[in-house]
């Protein structure tokens, strides 16, 4: 259960970072900085997807273990 909770925390942190980067992108007038923060926000989408995929694998593994024990 710990791995699943840790992954959930990582997803929440990544979503928070994404929101922060998006906010920075909106609040700056510097086009170079805006592009950098938009790219960082986009990168976080990829990270969140990877974390959620791993979370799904972890959840499936736990279900398999429970059915083997039961």
N, C-alpha and C positions, 0 to 999 in steps of 0.2 A: 504493500500500500504506500510505502514511503516514496518509491520511485514515481508513482502516479501523482502524488501530492507535489513532489518536487517539480515535475513537469508542468503541472497546473500553475505553480508559482512562476516558473520560467515564462510560460505563455502570458501571464498577467503582466510580468515585468516587461516583456517584449512589446505588448500592446501599449503599455504606458510610455515606453520609449518612443514608439511610433507616433503617439499623440503629441509628445513633446517636440519631436522633430518637425511634425506637420505645423505645429504652432509657431516654432521658430521660423519656418519657411514663410508663413503668412505675415509674420511681424517684421521681417527685414526688408529694406529697400535695396540691399546689395544683391544684384542678380546672381553673382557667383555664389554667395552664401545661400541664396534661395534655392539654386539648383543643387547645391551640396546637401541641404537639409531635405529636399524632396527626394533625392537619391537615397539618402539614409532611411527615410520613411518607407520608400519602396523596398529597400533591402530588408526592413523589418517584416514586411508582408511575407517575404520568402522564408525568413526565420520562423515566423509564427506558423506558417504552413508546415514546415519541417517538424517543429515541436508538436503540433497537433497530430501529424502523421505518427510520430513516435508515441504519443499519448494513446492513440488508437491501438497500436501494436501492443503496448503495455496492458491496456485494458483487456484486449483479446487474450493475451497470455494468462492473465489472472483468471479469466472465465474458464479457460482450458484447464488450468490447475485445479480450480474448484470442482469442475465436473469429473476430473480424474480422481479426486479425493472422495467425492460423494457417491 
